[in-house]
Amino acid sequence: PRSVIGKNTVEAMQSGIIYGFAGQVDGVVARMKKELAADPDDVTVIATGGLAPMVLGESSVIDEHEPWLTLIGLRLVYERNVSRS
């Protein structure tokens, strides 16, 4: 969206989706950092998945983007199990 305040229905809906989701991400991550670490700066936040780029620029807490993290993890599990047989 061009701005947070939409100029028509479509822009308003797009803005609500993008900025609303980015706000949710920021809020949840802030709470998780509080629970996980004495120093919140010790936590690295990695956005994953194909739609992550839509909120990367709007979220203030995302440190890295790895769209293939799940598949990388599955490959590592596979490789560890194949070597055992």
C-alpha positions as CSV (number, residue, x, y, z in Angstrom):
1,P,0.0,0.0,0.0
2,R,1.0,3.6,-0.6
3,S,0.2,4.6,2.9
4,V,-1.2,3.3,6.2
5,I,-4.4,5.2,5.6
6,G,-6.1,3.8,2.4
7,K,-7.6,6.2,-0.1
8,N,-10.2,3.6,-1.2
9,T,-11.6,0.3,0.0
10,V,-8.9,-1.8,-1.7
11,E,-6.0,0.2,-0.4
12,A,-7.6,0.3,3.1
13,M,-7.9,-3.5,3.1
14,Q,-4.3,-4.0,1.8
15,S,-3.0,-1.5,4.4
16,G,-4.9,-3.3,7.2
17,I,-3.5,-6.7,6.2
18,I,0.1,-5.6,5.8
19,Y,0.4,-3.2,8.7
20,G,-1.8,-5.2,10.9
21,F,0.2,-8.3,10.4
22,A,3.5,-6.5,10.9
23,G,2.1,-5.1,14.2
24,Q,1.1,-8.6,15.3
25,V,4.6,-9.9,14.5
26,D,6.2,-7.1,16.4
27,G,3.9,-7.6,19.4
28,V,4.3,-11.4,19.6
29,V,8.1,-11.2,19.2
30,A,8.4,-8.6,21.9
31,R,6.6,-10.9,24.3
32,M,8.6,-13.9,23.3
33,K,11.9,-12.0,23.7
34,K,10.8,-11.1,27.3
35,E,10.2,-14.8,28.1
36,L,13.3,-16.2,26.3
37,A,16.2,-13.9,27.2
38,A,17.5,-11.7,29.9
39,D,18.9,-9.5,27.1
40,P,16.4,-9.2,24.2
41,D,19.2,-8.2,21.9
42,D,20.5,-11.8,22.2
43,V,17.5,-13.1,20.3
44,T,17.6,-13.3,16.5
45,V,14.3,-13.1,14.7
46,I,14.2,-15.0,11.4
47,A,11.2,-14.5,9.0
48,T,10.4,-17.6,6.9
49,G,8.1,-18.5,4.1
50,G,7.2,-17.0,0.8
51,L,5.0,-14.2,2.1
52,A,7.6,-12.9,4.6
53,P,8.9,-10.2,2.2
54,M,5.5,-8.5,2.4
55,V,6.1,-7.5,6.0
56,L,9.9,-7.3,6.2
57,G,10.0,-3.6,5.6
58,E,7.2,-2.9,8.0
59,S,8.2,-5.0,11.0
60,S,10.8,-3.5,13.4
61,V,11.9,-6.8,14.9
62,I,12.9,-9.1,12.0
63,D,16.6,-9.6,11.8
64,E,17.0,-12.1,8.9
65,H,14.9,-13.6,6.2
66,E,15.3,-17.3,5.2
67,P,12.5,-18.4,2.9
68,W,13.6,-22.0,2.8
69,L,14.3,-22.6,6.5
70,T,11.7,-25.4,6.8
71,L,13.1,-27.3,3.8
72,I,16.6,-26.8,5.0
73,G,15.7,-28.3,8.3
74,L,14.0,-31.2,6.7
75,R,17.0,-31.9,4.5
76,L,19.3,-31.9,7.6
77,V,17.0,-34.4,9.4
78,Y,17.0,-36.6,6.3
79,E,20.8,-36.4,5.9
80,R,21.3,-37.3,9.6
81,N,19.0,-40.3,9.3
82,V,20.3,-41.6,6.0
83,S,23.9,-41.7,7.4
84,R,22.7,-44.0,10.2
85,S,21.4,-46.7,7.9
